[in-house]
Amino acid sequence: MSQIDARLSALGIDLPPAPAPAANYVPFVRTGNQLFVSGQISIGADGHMITGKLGAGLEVEAGAAAARRCGLALIAQAKAALGDLDRVTRVVKLVGFVNSTADFSDQPRVINGCSDLMVEVFGEAGRHARSAVSAPALPFGVAVEIEAIFEVA
């Protein structure tokens, strides 16, 4: 068992299956020592999409939980791409999109759900650059979508 798999187990985290693309794109691209993972949408443990709009009925805590689910999907895609999560040497950048109203301004707190997960799983190598932006709508009405760039060995 790899170190990261052992850490996931110790944290009680089960990765979901790596989601298939929903359109004409690939879930990840590796070039050199970088792995680009396409945007992963918020899908709950029950397999249903986590939908809603922050600032219009969906609370920050629920948005952060949705962002954490995006993070789990990002890690699952990295494992599918690499076979071994110990090959991740750094989480370089996350770009998070939050389905929110025009006056909602807590996008960073929502995306922390994913950022915190990356540090839990990868330790110091999980600290990353990040963008957290508002979107008036996201695919399928999901609450959050996040993409990632990983440095890999």
C-alpha angles and dihedrals in degrees: 000000000000121000092249092048088051090050091050089051092048089051091050091242121150113191116227118232111278104265119242117240115270095212143007101320139084122252093235143003125203119203120171108317095338129092116199113199118199119238112291118208128219109272119167127229087260090062094249122123116255102231135179144087125272109233092027106071101316114100126218092250091055090048091051089051089051090050090051089055088052088052092053089053091049090053090046090053091049090052091049090051098044105025090219124055090205085077089071105098097174142001097229104182144352124200111197127192119197121199097226146147121264092256097046110110106171097091091127092056090050094050089048085080088071097034092053090050092053091054092045091053104035101026115210089350086064094065107106149167112262149187122203113189139170123244125190089220139001131202114291089001092283119167098228141015123186133183127194145202117208129188109224140189 
